[in-house]
Amino acid sequence: MVTCGYRPGSDVCTDSMRLAMEELTVRGSRGGTRADATAALRAVERGEIQPLIAATGGLDDVPEFFAQLAAGDATGRLVVRPAPA
């Protein structure tokens, strides 16, 4: 399990049976190097990690995305895709 970013005081829940049966490791990290970020992106490309996307929008959606973040209502990544040039 990898989590990027955190909100102090929030709980992270997971299936404890899956942790035990699949002998998974949970590791916390507060930072990383550029190499770590590159390795994580490569794992996403290979399909080893599937990020949770809460919403995808354009630049017009940024104020709403910030409101969701401020309220703690975003349960995944909020992806902004600017219009092509």
FENJO-V23431 format. One record per pair of residues at least 6 apart in sequence whose C-alpha atoms are under 6 Angstrom apart, sorted by the first residue. I is the first residue (numbers start at 0). J is the second residue. If there is no record, write none. Layout:
i & j
I & J
I & J
This chain:
i & j
0 & 25
42 & 48
51 & 75
52 & 75
52 & 76
53 & 74
53 & 75
53 & 76
53 & 77
54 & 77
55 & 77
55 & 78
55 & 79
56 & 79
57 & 79
57 & 80
57 & 81
58 & 81
67 & 73
